């Protein structure tokens, strides 16, 4: 349940930065653990500067994203959908 609560906190921050759609996926799911939650964000209205001001921890990759794990009980990889489609 802590993982879902952490995800909700992160998604609420994304919502405050005018993100309308978040696709959530994870490459590793076990009975007790979910790590490296991949969030695909639709660009358009998302205000990256506002998101950084609201939740700078989402942009902190030091020490294997330790601050993210401490805050959200998970690590987040944020990608804009358009960036992935151009790969």
Buried (B, 14 or more C-beta within 10 A) or exposed (E): EEBEEBBEBBBEBBEBBEBEEBEEEBEEEEEEEBBBBBBBBBEEEBEBEBBEEBBEBBEEEEEEBEBBBEBBBBBBBBEBBEEEEEE
